[in-house]
């Protein structure tokens, strides 16, 4: 996931740089749209990261509580 995030950010940056250099309106517009799509994809990846870490933390807590209950029974 981190690799995908870096790649989308890199593509966004390249598209923005190329758009700034472009002399044709159609090319500039297309590059800006692609840069925007890359930005949205990167933001979507970033938004998923906290949920995954939170879900992992909840799962670890459940396992810890289950282990504690099991050890208390013996």
Secondary structure, DSSP 4 states (H G I P E B T S, - for coil): -HHHHHHHHHHHHHHHHHHHH--SHHHHHHHHHHHHHHHHHHHHHHHHHHHHHHHHHHHHHHHHHHHHHHHHH-
